[in-house]
Amino acid sequence: GSLYFDKLFPLGIEALVESIELIKKGIAPRIPQDESQATYEGLCTEKDAVLNWLQPVTRVYNLIRGTNPQPGAITQFRGKQLKLFDAELLVGGVGRSPGDVINITKEGFTVVAMNGAILVKRVQVENTPKIAAAEFAEQVDLKVGDRLGE
């Protein structure tokens, strides 16, 4: 999400303006697409967004980033679907099991993945609005040692 809106979106606008200028001047290159090389990638669905805390921490982090703002990276907590949105990557051994909550602060809560941890900053419980992870932690009485991905 943030990569798209902060970096790629402005570059796309710049490229579009440049293309329009080339077309207006009649000097835009005309390169036919090789249809035999064409591919199609569908929209990201909830099936694509399921987290596996046993994966390397960078893969978990990238899944969270890639599914923000929609559909959100999906895990389970106390039998309910929990979607994760904003997060921060924390690389390095943490000595706990993947999925374990190891810290809770006003910024959010930290969950272990392989070779690191993720600071979760925004979440959504099924059929509710997105909220700050710290607010969620308070609402459900989240504790260090609780586990996501049950």
Buried (B, 14 or more C-beta within 10 A) or exposed (E): BEEEEEEEEEEEEEEEEEEEEEEEEEEEEEEEEEEEEEEEEEEBEBEBBBBBBEBEBBBBBBBBBBBBEEBBBBBBBEEEBBBBBBBBBBEEEBEBEBBBBBBBEEBBBBBBBBBBBBBBBBBBBEEEEBBBBBEBBEEBEBEEEBBBBE
